[in-house]
Amino acid sequence: MSAQKFQAPAQGPELRAALVQLRPFFTRAGWFSLFASVLVLAPSGYMLEVYSRVVDSRSYGTLFWLTVVVLGAYALMELLEWARAEVMRAAAQRFDALLSTRVFDAVFAAKLRNVPGGTAQLLQDFAKLRDFLFSPALLAIMEAPVAILMAVLLFLISPWLGWSAVVFGIAQTLVALWNERRTKQPLMQANQKAFQAQQYADGTLRNAEVIAAMGMLRATHQRWVQKQREFLNLQAQASESAGGFQALGKLLQSTLSSLLLGLASWLLLNNELHGGGGMMIVGSILGGRMLAPLLQVVAQWQAVIGVRDSWHRLEALLAAVPKDPENMALPAPRGVLQVEQLMAGAPGSPGVIVRGVAFALQPGEVLAVVGPSASGKSTLARLLVGLWPAASGKVRLDGVDIFSWDKAELGPHVGYLPQGVELLEGTLAQNIARFGEVDMHKVRAAAQAVGVDALIESLPQGYETVVGPGGVRLSGGQRQRIGLARALYGAPTLIVLDEPNSNLDDEGDAALARAIAQASARGATVVVITHRTSVLGVAHKMLLIRDGVQQAFGPRDEVLAALQQAAVAPRQAA
């Protein structure tokens, strides 16, 4: 039996495809920007009308109605600004709904496959892109058509005014480009240093007990301070450059307003200004409004650069980790495990760790995998549950390649306990239930199977006890037994346990052996990787690996007898 795969139609880059779906939001926001920016001219119109109508006619009624109209224009302008912000906030929410799951899955998959980018930094990049959709920088960019409109009006008043504004607009753009060139490198280095400092701090906190016990606190603190200083120096360097360019941009805007006013006066004196003397002030206002979006972009240029870099990193990640094709739903596995001439190493590494391993197990059989340290046993465990791909050969469960099986579909039928047991932040019940729907009957059954039920009940909150940051601290053996309960939750068909008794006492060892025997009795296929012989009594078959190569496989007693004979032979020869 093999899984049929249905390929989705070929698409372009996923980020661009998501933005295409946001086009209606951008269109509405663009219209709001256009109308709101036109209403910015209301004060100029009010001033001209007051001078031309009210002052000459001395009409209180005209003044009253002009004031009512301009106040209405102000209110409408603010309403349009608010509506535009809300539309773009809705666009950000839509963007999050389209891509958040995909990005999270891609980061998770990249971490498993050792693909560059499998870090929380990419999740922060996605949040930065999402938040940029309703940021002042993007809203300023959306006003670019309005800036063109203002330029056209200036040309209608006088080509001299129009070309002067264009020259200053080009200068403003050059300031922005120069700003990027001067700040790009220090900003990139500052971000790298900040990430390294955070990683170092996290590692220090994880090893707090070792650091405190051996008097390493002062040395580790000095290293952290050094990393922080490097980050702060680079950040200060970038900020100083950005601040200077921002000031230069404001200077250009202020100079343009005064220049246009003076130039318009000169044109008026030479009878070359269309519209009369009132156009002097209007031209000055139009010039300022023309450069306002550019000035806002320059002020937010660091955010623009940061979003651009985040975009490139996310695009590279999504290209490196394509979306998994949709698979045909498969029936629940029975537990027939076939390993076919397996050769594999760590993803992204050219080295081969497992070489030519091949065996088969039937439902209900228990396999004990033994061998010296660094012989490839943990790599084999990851291959058996489909975490790592094989360079050649296959791991098949009921005839299906387990690596290509949809993990969301297969996961409830698999129990896995890695060497390093980590519990996620949440209650003990949630951890055992794998953070799905908590079925307390199944939770208690799994806890009782590994003999941890009494321990949990002895805690003040029982199964509702919270672990993780701010929660109860468990010993290594306690975490391992909770992890065992999690692996057995829901009676999975395939169970792979990597050194499950490394932190267990004799009582825990006995509970583990009983749990394995019970799982075998109900038809589960169990693979136990171990250095200790306590679980060999419940194993049906045995696999010996040395240097990644299969040395022996078969019924437990036959393999043990062969190993004993091989150990005795050299002594007899001597």
N, C-alpha and C positions, 0 to 999 in steps of 0.2 A: 504493500500500500504506500502511496506517495502523495504528498500534498500538492494540489494544483494551485498555481499562483496566477492571480489576475493582475496584470500590470496596469497601472493607471496611465492615462494618456500623457505623453511627454509634455512637460511644462518648462517654462523658463525659470530663472532663479526665484526661489520661494519668497524672498523678501519683496521683490518687485511685483510678483503676482499678488501678494497681500495688499500692497499699495494700490494696485489697479482696482481691487475690490472696494477700496476706500474713496474712489473717485467721486461718488455722490456727495460725500462729506466735504471734500475739497471744493467742489463746485458751489455748494451752498455757502460755505465759509467765504469763498472768493467774492460772491455777489454781496454778502454782508460787508466785506471789506471795502468794496467799491462804493457802495452807497454811504457807508460811514465816513469814508475819506472825502467824498464830495461834500458831505455836511460840515466838514472841517472849515469850508469856505464861508459858513454862515456868519461868523463874526465880521469877516471882511465885507460881506454884503450888507450886514446890519449897519456897519460904520458908514459905508457909502450912501446908503439910503437915508440915514440920519442927517448927513451933511447936505445931501441934495434935496431932500423933501422936508424934513422937520425944521432945520435951521432957517431955510428960506420961507417956508409957509407958517412957521411957528404954530403948527397944529398939534395939540395934545392928543387928539384921537389917533393921528397917524403914528405918533411916537408909541402910544399904547399898543396898537396892533402890530407894529414892527417888533416891539419887545416880546409880545406874546408869540409871534412867529419864531423868533430866534430862540426863545426858551423852549418852544416845542422841538425845534431842530436839535438843540442840545440834548433834550430827553430822548429823542429818537436815535441820535448818534450813540448815546450810552447804551440804549436798548440793543442796537445792532452789534455793538462791541460785545455785550454780554452774550447775545445769541451766537455770535461767532465763536466765542470761547467755549460755550456749551456744545456746539456742533463738533469742535475739534476734540473736546473731552470725550464725546461719544465715539469719535473716530479712534481715539486711543483705546477705549474699551473694546471696540470691535477688533482692532489690531491685536490686542491681547487675547481675545477669544479665538482668533484665527491661528495664532502662532505660539502661544505660551506652552501648550502641551507638546507641540513639535520640538520647540527649542529645549525644553526640559528633557525630553526623551533623547534628543541628539547629544546633549551634554552628558547624560547618563551613559549612553552607548559609547561615546568617545572615551569616557573614563574606563569602561570595561575593556575597550579595545586598544588602550594606550594611544589613542589618536590625539595629537596636539589640540588643546582647547577644551579638554574634559575637566574644566574647573568651574567654580562658582563665578569667576570673572565674566563668563559668557552670559550667565543669568543677569548679572548687573548690566551688561551691555544691552540685553534685550529690554530691561526696565528703562534704560537711558533712551533707547529709541522710542519706546512707547510714550514716555513723558515728554519727549521733544515735540510730539504732535500737537500739544497745546501749550508750548513754551513761547515766551515773548519773541525768541529768535525766529521761529517759523511763522508766527503771526506777522512779523515785520517783513519777512520774505514774501508773504502773500500780498503785501501792499505794493509790490514792485509795479504791477500794472497801473496803480494809482499814481506812482511817481512818474510814469510815462505820460499819463494824462496831464499832470501838472506841467511837465515839460512842453507839451503841445500848446497848452494855454499860454505859457510864457512866450513861445514862438509867435503866437497870434498877436500878443501885445507888442513884441519887438523881437526880431531875430537876434539882436545883440543880447538881449536878456536870456533868450533860449540857449544860445551858444555858451554864454558865460556859465549858466547852470549846468550844461552838459560837461564843460571842462572841470568844474568842481566835482561833479558826479564821478567822472573818471578818476580824479585825484582821490576821492573817497574810496573807490574800489581798489586803487593801488595801495592805499593805506591798509585795507583789509588783507590783501595778498601779502604785503610786506610783513604784516603782523603774523600771518600764518608761518611764513618762512622763518621768522626770528624765534617764534615760540614753539614750533612743532617738535623739534628735537628735545629741548629741555622738558617739555610736557610729557613726551613719551617716556623719557628716562625717569621723570618724577613718578609717573604711574607705576612703572616697573619697580622702583624702589619702595613705593608704598605697599605694593602687593607682597614684595619680599619681606618687608618689616612685619606685615600682618601674618604671613605664614610663619615667620620666626616666633612671633608672640604666641600664636596658636600652639606651635610645637613646644614652646617653653611651658605653657600651662598644662599641656598633656603630660609633661614629665616633671611636674611640680614637686612630687615626693622625692624623686632622685636628686633633683637640683638642691632641695632644702637639706636632704640628709648628708650630702657630700660637700656642702658649702660652696656650691657653684652659682649662687644667686647673684653676687656682685659681678662676676665675669659675664654672665648671661645678660645682666642689665646693661653693662657697658656696651656689649655688642648690639643690643636693641637700640640704645641711644645713638650709637654710630649710624645705624641704618636709618633711624628717624631723621638725623641731621642731614644725611645725604638727600633724603626725600624733601625735607623742608628747604634746603638750599636751592635745589633745582626748581621747586615750586615758586620760591621767591624770585628766582631769575626769570621764570616765565611770566610771573605776575607783574614784575617791573616793566618788562617789555610791553605786555598787553595794556598796562595802565598808560604808558606813554603814547601808544597808538590810539587809545580811546580819547585821550586829551587832544591829540592832533585832529581826530575826527570831529570833535566838538568845535575846535578852532575853525576848521573849514566851514562848518555849518554857520557859525556866528559871522564869519567873514563874508560868506556868500550873501546873507541877509543884508548886511550893510552895503556891500558892493552893489547888489542889485538896486537898492534904494538910491545910492549915489548915481549909478549909471542911468536909472530911470529919470532922475532929476535932470541930468545932462541931456538926455534924449528929449525931455519935455521942453527944455530951453531951446532946443534946436528944432522944435515942432516935428519930432520923429517918433513920438510915443502915441500909439493908438489908444483911444479911450479917455484921454485927458489926464488931469493931475491925479485923479483917484487911483489910476493904475500904478502909480509909484508904490503905494503901500500894498496894493494887491500883488504886484510883481515880487516884492520882498517876501510876502507871506507864502506865495506859491513856491518860491525858491527854497524856503525853509522846509515846507512840506515835501518837496521833491527829495530832499536829502535825508529827511527824517527816517525812512525805512533803512537806508544805508547806514546811518549812524547807529540805529538800534542793532543792526547785524554786526557792526564792528564792536559794539559794546558786549554782544553775546558771542563773539567769535570763538572763544575757547569752548563754549558749549557746542558750537557748530563743528569744530574740529573733532571734539570728543565723540560726537554722534557719528561723524564720518568714519572714524577709526572703529567704532563699535559696529557700524554697518559692515565694514570689510571683514572684521573678525567673525561676525555671525554668518556672513555669506560664505566664508571659507569653511566654517564648521558644518553648515547645512549641505555644502557640496561634498565634503569629506565623509559625512555620515548621511547617505541618502535615506529617505523615508522607506520603511519596510513595506514591501508590496502586501496587499491584502491576500490572505490565505483562505482557502476553503476550510470551513469548520470541520474538525476531525473528531471522531468518537473518543471518549475517555480511554487512555491507554490501559492495557492489561498488565504491562510490566515485563514484556519480552525485551531484553536488552542485548544488543549485538554490537560489539566493538570490532571494527574491521581494519586491521593493519594500520593502526593509528600512529601518525607522526605529527607532532605539533610542538610549538614553543609559545612564548609569551607574545601576544599581539604587538606588532611593531618592532619586534626583535628578530634578527636573522637566525639566532641560535635555535637549535632543535633540542627539546627537553625530553619528550617522549618519543621512542623509536620503535615502531613495529609492534605495538601492543595489540593483541587480538584475543577475545574471549566472548562467551555468550552466557547469559543467565536466563532462567525461566522464572515466572512469577512464584514468589514464596521462597526463592533461594537467597541465602546470605553469603556474600563474598567478603573475606577478610583480605585486605591489601597490605602487605608488609614490605619492608625494605629499609635500608639505612637512610639517614637524613640526606636531603638534596638529591634524592633518586628520581624525582618526578611524580611523587604520589599526589601532591596537592594540585599539580597541573592536570593530572588525570582526573581528579575530582571535578575541576572546573570544566573539563571537556565533557564529562559524563552528564552534567546538568545543562550543557549548552551555553555556558558563559563565554568560552573561547572557541574560535573556529579551529578546525584541523587543517594542517598544511596538506595532508593527504590522508586517505582513509575516512571512515565515517563512524559516528556513534549513532546507532539507530534504536529508537524505542518503538516497538510494534511496527518495525519496518520503515519508520519515518526519521529523516535526519533531524536529530534533536536540536541542532543549532538553528535550523531554519523554522522550527515550530514556533508559532506565536506564543511568546512567553506569558502574555495575559491569559491565554487559553490554557496553556500547559501548566503554569505555575501552581494552581491549587492541587495538582496531582503529583507535585515534586516536593520532597522535603530535603533541605540542604543545611548542613552545619559546617561553616568554614573553621579554619584553625583559630583565627582571631574573632571572637564572638563580640559583636557590638549590638547593644539594644538602642532602639530609637526613642526619642523623647515621647513619652506617653505613659499610659498605665500598663501594668503587667498583663492585664487581660488583653489590651490592644496589641501589645507586642506578641503575645502568644497567638492571637487571632490574625496576625499579619496585617493589622490595621485595616482589615475589611470589616464586614458586619460581625459583631462579636456574638457568637453563639456560646453562652456560658456552659452549656452541657459539653460541647466539644472542647472548650478551654479547660474545664476541670478534668476531662478524660485524658487530654494530652499531659497536663501537669501530674496527674496521678500515675500515668504510665512511666514517667521518669522519676517518680518519688519526690517531687518538689511541691506537691499540694500542701503538705503540712507546714512547710517553710512559709509559703505565701499566706496561708491562713493565720500564721502567727504574727504577721505584720499588722500594724494598727488599721490600715485601710484595706488589708487583704488584697484581692485582685485589682482593686482600684488604686493601689499604691503607684505613685508616679516615679518613673526612673528618668534619667537624663539630667540636664542642667536644672538645678534647684530641687531635684528629687532625691530619693533614697539611693545610697551607694551600696552596691552589691559586690561581693567578693568575686574573684575569677571563677571559682567553682559554681557559685550561685548563678552567675551570668551564663555559664556553660549549660547548666541544667534548664534555665529558662529558654536558651537557644535550642536545646534538644526538644523541649515541649513545643516550641514554634515549628520545628522541622516535622514533628509528628502530628501537628494540628490538622484536622480534617481527614485523617487516615489516607495519606498520599500513597500513590502506587509505586513510585521510585523514591528511595531514600538514600542519600549519599552523606555520610558522616566523616568528616576529616578530623582525626584525632579527637573523638568525642569525649574521651576519658582522661585527657591530659591534665585536667585540674580537679578530677573527682577523687574522693576518698573511697574506701572499700564499700561503704554503703551505697555511694553513688554508682560505683562500678557494677554492683549487683543489680541496682535499679536499671542501669543501662542495658545489661544483658537480658533482663526480663522484658524490657520494652522492645528490643530487637526481636526476641523470640515471639512476642505477641504480634508484631508487625508481620513477621514471616508467616505466622499461623493464619493470618487473614489474607495472605496472598501477595503482600508487598515484596518488591525486589529491593534488597538492602545491600549497599556497599559500604564497608567500614574500613577506613584507613587508620591504622594503629601501630604504635610501637610496643604496646602492652599486650600480654597474652590473655588478659582476663575475658575478652569477648570471643576468643577463639572457640570456646566451648559451644557457642550457638551458631558458628559459621558452618555452612555446608561445603563451601569451596574456598580455595586460597590462591592468591596471586602474589608472587614474589617479583619485585622490580629492583633492579640495581643499575644505576647510571642511565635511567630512562629506558632500559631494555628489559623485556619480560624474560625472567629466568625460569620460572615454573608456574604452571597453572593446572588446577585439577581439584579433585575431592580433597578436603582438608587433611584427612589422615594420610592419604598417599603423598601429598606434598610435604607434610611434616616428616614422614618416614624417609623420603628422599633427602631432605635436608639433614636429618640426623645421620644418615648413611654417608652423605658427602662430608660431614664434619668428622666422622669416625675414620674414614679412609686414610686421610693424611697421617693420623696418629698411628694407625696400624702399619702403614708403610715405613714410618720412622722406627 
